Amino acid sequence: MDQRLLRRRRAKRKRHKTGLNKLLQEFRPNFKLPASYRRFAYDQLQFVILPLLAFFNYLRRVTKHEYRCSVLATLVGLFIMGFLYFIIRLLDLPISNIILGFK
């Protein structure tokens, strides 16, 4: 009984994996290379994934006000383009009739 208690006290406690270690757990290299190569590969993987994580943390949900402003700007742009198309089309018909001489 005492030996079991001593073993329990001496045993290292497992640390819970959090953050990047939890995310990269399945990517951790498990092939048989020297530790320096494995660490190098793991560091390169972190070098790629950390900026991606920072970018996705930077993104956020759009507020109602921002959404309404963007929808309004899009509608105004579409209205202006449609109006210009209508005016150009109206001017194009008489000019083409004058040039080609249709009656």
C-alpha positions as CSV (number, residue, x, y, z in Angstrom):
1,M,0.0,0.0,0.0
2,D,2.8,2.4,0.9
3,Q,4.6,1.6,-2.3
4,R,1.6,2.4,-4.4
5,L,1.2,5.8,-2.6
6,L,4.9,6.6,-3.2
7,R,4.6,5.7,-6.9
8,R,1.5,8.0,-7.2
9,R,3.4,10.8,-5.6
10,R,6.4,10.4,-7.8
11,A,4.5,10.0,-11.0
12,K,4.4,13.1,-13.2
13,R,1.0,14.6,-13.6
14,K,-0.2,14.9,-17.2
15,R,-0.6,18.4,-18.4
16,H,-3.8,19.2,-20.3
17,K,-3.1,20.2,-23.8
18,T,-4.2,23.7,-24.6
19,G,-3.8,26.2,-27.3
20,L,-1.5,25.3,-30.2
21,N,-0.4,22.0,-28.7
22,K,-4.0,20.8,-28.7
23,L,-4.5,22.0,-32.3
24,L,-1.3,20.5,-33.6
25,Q,-1.6,17.2,-31.7
26,E,-2.3,15.1,-34.8
27,F,0.4,17.0,-36.8
28,R,3.1,16.2,-34.3
29,P,5.7,14.1,-36.1
30,N,5.9,10.5,-34.9
31,F,8.5,9.2,-37.3
32,K,11.9,8.0,-36.1
33,L,14.2,10.8,-36.7
34,P,16.6,12.6,-34.3
35,A,14.8,15.0,-32.0
36,S,16.4,18.0,-33.7
37,Y,14.8,17.1,-37.0
38,R,11.4,16.4,-35.4
39,R,11.6,19.7,-33.6
40,F,12.6,21.5,-36.8
41,A,9.6,20.1,-38.6
42,Y,7.2,21.0,-35.8
43,D,8.6,24.5,-35.7
44,Q,8.1,24.9,-39.4
45,L,4.5,23.7,-39.0
46,Q,3.9,26.3,-36.3
47,F,5.5,28.9,-38.5
48,V,2.8,28.3,-41.1
49,I,-0.2,27.8,-38.7
50,L,0.4,30.6,-36.2
51,P,-0.2,33.5,-38.7
52,L,-3.3,31.7,-40.0
53,L,-4.7,31.5,-36.5
54,A,-3.9,35.1,-35.9
55,F,-5.7,36.1,-39.1
56,F,-8.8,34.1,-38.2
57,N,-8.9,35.6,-34.7
58,Y,-8.7,39.0,-36.3
59,L,-11.9,38.3,-38.3
60,R,-15.1,39.1,-36.5
61,R,-18.8,39.2,-37.2
62,V,-20.2,42.2,-39.0
63,T,-22.5,44.5,-37.0
64,K,-25.9,45.5,-38.2
65,H,-24.8,49.1,-38.9
66,E,-21.8,47.9,-41.0
67,Y,-24.0,45.5,-42.9
68,R,-26.6,48.2,-43.7
69,C,-23.9,50.6,-44.9
70,S,-22.4,48.0,-47.2
71,V,-25.8,47.1,-48.6
72,L,-26.7,50.7,-49.1
73,A,-23.4,51.4,-50.9
74,T,-24.0,48.4,-53.2
75,L,-27.5,49.4,-54.0
76,V,-26.4,53.0,-54.9
77,G,-23.6,51.7,-57.1
78,L,-26.0,49.3,-58.9
79,F,-28.5,52.2,-59.4
80,I,-25.9,54.5,-60.8
81,M,-24.6,51.8,-63.2
82,G,-28.2,51.0,-64.4
83,F,-28.9,54.7,-64.9
84,L,-25.7,55.2,-66.9
85,Y,-26.6,52.1,-69.0
86,F,-30.0,53.5,-69.7
87,I,-28.7,56.9,-70.7
88,I,-26.0,55.4,-73.0
89,R,-28.5,53.1,-74.6
90,L,-30.8,56.0,-75.3
91,L,-28.0,58.0,-76.9
92,D,-26.7,55.1,-78.8
93,L,-30.0,54.5,-80.8
94,P,-30.2,57.9,-82.5
95,I,-26.4,58.0,-83.2
96,S,-26.5,54.6,-84.8
97,N,-29.5,55.6,-86.9
98,I,-27.7,58.8,-88.0
99,I,-24.5,56.9,-88.9
100,L,-26.1,53.9,-90.6
101,G,-29.0,55.9,-92.2
102,F,-31.9,53.7,-91.0
103,K,-35.3,55.2,-91.6
